[in-house]
Amino acid sequence: MSDQPTSLYGDQPEGPRPPAPGLMDQILGVFTSPVELFQRLNKTPAWGWALGLLVISALAVTFVWGRKVDVDEMIRPALERNPQIQAAQIDMIIEMQKKFILPFGILFAVIGAPAVAALLALFYWLIGKAMPEGEAPTYPQALSAAVVPSLVKLPHALLLFVICLMRPIGGLTPEKIAPTSLGYFIHVDSIKLQAFLFSLDLFYFAEAFLIYLALRYLTRIKVPGALICVLVPLLLSIGMRILGAK
């Protein structure tokens, strides 16, 4: 047995990890104390229940919107403006869209949302590896940063659900229903410009701000890297909305 005294400052076993914030903690945290929430998630990443709730909310909105929307009113003007589509084909295309719009919407809600979150998390993780502020982030941390900030859009989903349930919506797509974007209040002749105005939504920018905080305090990415992670997907999303407007 060694006679040498044991150092008081030797390696100490790590204490138990703090419990991950629960779903209600995450929902309340994104609205009341996001920095504290993301600091807790840095130590114990969590995203499963939040992702499940987001999928359920998307399914609810998709279902009630798909049952109420007038598909003819929604897509006929775009079809009539397309010179590559003959007038005789328009009614057939509309009938096909009526059959598939709800199943495809549900499929995207179930598969698309998790897939987008996984891809965003991969992007955050790669940028975090290149621009860490201290220790590089783990993929679970990046996935938490990709999912949890989106909980701020739950009131938007609830508003869409109630509006679709309570009144006729005609041929409006979901982003045109709620009074949360500039496009709801400002109407212009240019279809592309109108799509841009609809993309300027209060909840989209609130989500972007929370993603920035998550990247700074959860994944610990430097400011330039956090800005890249926020702005690149945001600009791509706006660009796709504008290019897809017809």
N, C-alpha and C positions, 0 to 999 in steps of 0.2 A: 504494500500500500504506500503511495507516495506521501512524503512528509510536507510537500509543497502546499501552501494554502490555496484554496480555490479562489479565483478572482471574483470579486463582487460584480465585475463588469463583463463577465464572460457571456457566451451565447445564451440567450434566454429563449425558451419555447414561446412561439407566437400564441397570443391569446385567442379566444374564440372569435370568429368573424361575426360582426354585427348582423342581425337579421336583415334581409332585404326588405325595402319598403313594399308594403302590400298594395293591392290595386287601389283601394280608397286613398291611401297615402299618396300614391302617384297622381291620382285625379286631383286631389286637393292641392298637392304640391305644385303642379304646373300652373295653377292659378294664383297661389298665395305665396309660395316660397320656392321658386324653381332652382335657385342656386343651391340651397340646402338639400333639396331633393337630389340634384345631380351629384353633389358631393357624396351623399349616401350611396347612390348607385355606383359611384366609382369604386367603392369598397366591396359592394355586393350587387353586381349587375342583375337586373330582372327585367323581363320583357314579355314573357309568355301570356300572362293574364291581360296585359294591356293590348297586345296584338289580338287576342281573342275577342276582346270587347270592341275593338275597332272593326274587326271583320263582321261581328254581329250588327253593329250600327250601320255598316255599309250594306249588309244584306237587307236590313229593314227598310232603308231608304230606297234601295234598288227595287225591292218587291212592290212597295206601295207606289213608287213612281212608274214602274213598268206596267202596273195595272191601270193607271189613270191617264198616261200620256196618249195623246192623239198622234200616232205614228205618221199618218198621212200629212197632217199639218206640219209635223216636225221636219220631214225629209223631202216632201214634194217640191218645195221651192228650189232646193239645192239640185234635185234631179232635173228639174226643168231648165236650170241654168247650165247644165252640163251638156255641151254639144255632142259628146260621144254617146249619149244615151238617147235612143229614139223614143218618141212619144208613146209608141205601142208597148214599150218595155217598162214604163214607169209604174203602171198599176201592178204588174207582176212583181216588181222589186219591192213595192210597198207591202204587198201581201206577204212576201217572204220575211220582210223585216218585222212585221207584226208577230209572226210565229217565233222568231229567234231572238228578239230584243231582250225579253225577260230571261230566258235560259242563259244567254251569253253574258248578260249583266250579272247574274248570280254566280256564274263560273268565274268571272273576273274578280268579283268581291272575295270569293273563297281562295282563289289561286293568285290573282294579280297582286293584291295587297301584301301578302307575305313575301312574294317574289320581289316586289319593289323594295320592301324593307331589307331583305337579304342583300340585294345589289347595292343599296345605299350604304349599308353597314360595311360591305366590302370596300367601297370607295372611301369611307371614313377611315377604315382600318389601314388602308394603303397610304393615305395622306398622313395619318397619325404615325406610321412607321417612318415616313420621310421627314416630318416636322413635329417631333414630340417635344413637349415641355417637361422634361424629366424622363420618366419611364414610358416606353411606347405602349399604346393601348392594346388591350386584348380584343379579340373579335366579339366576345359577349358584351364588353363595354361599348363597342361600336354599334352592336345591334340594339342595345338599350337606348343609345343616342338616336338611332334611326326610328325607334318605335314610340318611346314614351312622350316626346314632345307633341306627337300627333293627337294626344288626348285632349289638347286644347281645342280641337275641332269637334268635340262631342256636342257642344251646344249648337253648332252649325248643322250637324246631322239631325239633331232633335228638331230644330226649326224646319228643316226640309221635310222631315217625316210628318210633322203636324200640318204644314201647309198642303202637302200632297194629299193628306187624309181629309182635310176639311174643305178644300175648294177645288174647282176645276183648274187644271194647269195647261190645257190646250196642248200645243206642241213644244212647250218649253223643256229644254234640257235642265238637269239639276242645277248647274251653275247659274242659270238665269232665273231661278225661282225666288231665292231669298234676297231680301234687301240688304246685302252685306258687301256688295261690290259697286264700283263706279258705273259699270255697265247697266246696273238696274235703274240708275237715275239719269244717266246720260245716253242718249240714242243718236247715233250718227248713221249716215248712208253707207259708209264703207264697212263691209263685212269683216275685213281683217282688223280694222281699228276697233270695231265693236267687240270682237273677240278679245283684243288686248284690254279693253276697259273691263270686261267681265273677269279677266284674270287678275285684276287689281282688287282682290278681295281681302277684307279685314282679317279673316281667319287664316288665310294663307300667309300673310305677313306676320301674324302672331306666331304661327308655327315656325316660320323661318327664324324669328328672333329667339325662340326657345331652343331651336336646333343649335344656334350659335352658342347659347349658354351651355347646352349639353356638351358640345364639342370642347369648350373651354374648361369646364369643371368636372365632366364625367370622363371624357377620353383624354383630357389634358393635352390638346393640340394647340400649337402656337397660333397667335392671332392671324397671320397670313394664311395658314393652313385651314383654320376654321372658316375664314371668309371664302376660300376656294370651295370648301365643302358645302357652304350655304348657297353661294351665288351660282355655281355651275349648274346644279340640279334645278334651281329656281328659274334661271334663264332658259334652260332647255325645256322646262315645262311650259313656260309662257310662249316660247317659240313654237313648240308643237301645237299649242292651242291656236295660235295665229295661222300657222301653215295649214292646219286641218279645217279651218273655217271656210265654208263654201256657200 
